[in-house]
Amino acid sequence: MESVLQAFAAATQPGVLAATAAGAIAGLIVSAIPGLTFSMALILVMPFTFAMEPIPAIAMLFGVYSGGMTGGAVSAVLIGIPGTPSAAATVFDGHAMARKGEASVALGASVIASAFGGIFSLLVMVLLLEQVAAFAIRFGPAEIFALVLFGLSTICGLAEKSLLRGLTAGVLGLMVMTIGLDELDGVGRLTFGTVELQQGVHMLVAMIGLFAVPNVIEAFANHGHVRREIVTEEVRGVLPWRRLRGYWGLMTRASVIGTIIGAVPGGGGPIASFLAYDHARRFSSHPEGYGHGEIGGVVAPEAANNAVMGGALIPLLSLGIPADAATAIILGGLLIHGLEPGPLLFQTNLDIIYALYVTVMLSWVVILLAQVIGIRLFVKVLKVPAHLLGVCILVLCGIGAFAARNSLFDVYTMALFGFGGYLLQLARIPVAPVVLGLVLGPTLEQQYRTALILSEGSHRIFLESPFALTMFALTALFAGWQIVSTFRARRAASASEGVS
Amino acid sequence: MTLGVVLTLLAVVWLWLVDNYIPDVATEGEPGPRALPFLLGILLAILGVALALSGPASPPAEEDGRSSAGPAPRTAITTVALLLAYTFLLDKLGFITATAVLMLTAMAGVLGMRRWVFMAVFAAAFAAGSWLVFNTLLGIPLPRDPWLVSVQ
């Protein structure tokens, strides 16, 4: 109890509060702008946190997370384009409501649902985190290796429709991470004798290049071609509590969906919100209203995509395994501050974990206030042309890459990764598995080799642990299922082609 | 098809590099620093061949609101070249000047903007503002402009 009070005190210090608020508002704004995703908001905020103490830094990152998940709905409702992929399901009914003259109600309902989903999943997370961590504390290198392998393989498989492309992405990410000094044997790998490459590719530098630069390129390329129609209704900051009577059950069920999908590796916001939307329509007493401005079609996906956060943080904080790209970026941010997520974190830095809970709660207060007071401002932000922001983002990319290690070499590296990210986009190879490969690669390799050193070279160590065996079996099962379903889909496609 | 071939070639180059540039040393009992890079190279080669053989099986999925042809290669090359030049100038001119030059070039060259007064004010204000926020307020040591030293 005492540590909870201490955490509350730490999280409500003026500096930390300011960081939370700044993060939440930055997340709201960036993800409200179509073309700038919420993963990018997280990456762009990262350099701001470098010089901070761990608690305000975490406060800012998690503020961006909550704000980013919520902000996507603003443009979904007003323009009919999701500000961030997680808000795609909100477009159907959110924009329809706006066209019926109910934009303010739709925005208010979405922010209430977002806060509800976020807080719901936070509570679930608080209840489960320590238990999972207590279970995982007994894990040795063999178990961790098996767990990471499972996480990585599911994410690669689920990331895109094409299994081959997803796996390719994961392998590419792992390859990049092997460059640099090999810590176990102390030899350089593909460093070609240069000092700069000894340190390896900094994961944040690679992420900036892969996520942010292609976004800017797209904004530049679309300049002058994309026209947006913003709903002209005078938008007011309202919280339509009355309209939501009868929808709390739906929001709770959507939050459960979001929390579960969030905790599954490879899940994430877009999947959760579509599942919740589908659920809402199916179990509605008037499904014909969906797609024509039904408020249930706004609150269900918004509650679900915000509930993803709490779900995704369970494997991240207790096991050190990110479930999607956003949590992988958060993991990068935590590592920069010397906080290695995993069961040990609960023994060494419990204060930080409690402070994190309080911070996320507070970020919801900020978001609700921001929506009521500042909604008119957001409408103005939507009118800022994306290409002009792109110019500013280029500068922020440079600052972020440089600040990671105070090295100009890293800025060059970032630019090259930016081109790499563009090429991946061109080849329709998903970026998320690359990033997970980058983040999880070192753990995967080190745990494997440490396990073998412990067992003096015998692979039996992996077969003697029931948990590791279960994970290997799940990995194999999942891979088999993916391969079979890919072939089935292909056969079905060629069969239907033959018919037509 | 092309993608598969490119990836396979990449894998071959990677394997050659690993074979020639990573020393073959290992602690007793563990596979050593070459094992994972080798394995990854082989995996990439397999995936490349599989992609090449699978051909254009999956039709281009319906794009979510993006331009389906993919962003223009010219814009991509220009943007990345700008970033590389920016890095070079950061070293030579310092943060504020290099940033202002980058922004002006991007606005005039890539976006074709011609509102010079707006552009100059915007670039100068953003460059100086970022310096104040990141360097002065947050204590991130960005490359210092030579003229700034003489001012202080």
Interface residues (C-beta under 8 A of the other chain):
Chain A: P47 F48 F50 A51 M52 I81 P82 P85 A88 K161 S162 L164 R165 L167 T168 V171 L172 L174 M175 T178 D182 L184 D185 V187 G188 R189 L190 F192 V213 P214 V216 I217 E218 F220 A221 N222 H223 H225 H387 L388 G390 V391 C392 L394 V395 L396 C397 G398 I399 F402 A403 N406 L408 V411 Y412 M414 A415 L416 G418 F419 Y422 Q425 L426 A427 R428 E445 R449 T450 L452 I453 S455 E456 G457 S458 R490 A493
Chain B: L3 L7 W14 L17 V18 Y21 I22 P23 V25 A26 T27 E28 G29 E30 P31 G32 P33 L36 P37 L40 G41 L43 L44 L47 G48 A50 L51 S54 A57 S58 P59 P60 A61 D64 G65 R66 S67 G70 P71 A72 P73 T75 A76 I77 T79 V80 L82 L83 L84 Y86 T87 L90 D91 T99 L102 M103 A106 M107 V110 L111 F122 F126 A127 S130 F134 L138 G139 I140 P141 L142 P143
